[in-house]
Amino acid sequence: MKMSTVVRTTTKLISPFLVTYAVYLMIYGHLSPGGGFQAGVVLAVSVILLITSHGYKKVRKRFKFKEVGMIENISAVFLVSLGLIGFMFGGFFYNFLKGGKFGSLLSGGIIPLFNIAVGLKVGAAFTFVFYILLRWVESD
């Protein structure tokens, strides 16, 4: 079923704002409500919204299955690396980045890095699951 021009145009306009908001949640999640998981869900919703309005075949040309899987794998490696680097400094996920005035962006230590890794992992995983479900539906 093809969506109307209004729906397709609106989703094209809204998706960049959703991605921007997801990046904001990833970076500033330690200072405000939000964080990596919420950012990942918003990121995945922006892609799923485009898939719903424009169709899977058109969107998968831009967001390829292998690229989404690669983003998920790289973010997982980055997440584990953060934990292991912290382990070298004293404990698993130990906050080895000190500094910053309370309430500033740099006051979170490794938490913003952790939120970025989790956000990319969750966003890619949800998109990946949606792709798999669509392939399963297409095969029937």
Secondary structure by P-SEA (a helix, b strand, c coil): ccccaaaaaaaaaaaaaaaaaaaaaaaacccccccaaaaaaaaaaaaaaaaaaccaaaaaaaccaaaaaaaaaaaaaaaaaaaaaaaaaccccccccccccccccccccaaaaaaaaaaaaaaaaaaaaaaaaaaaaaac
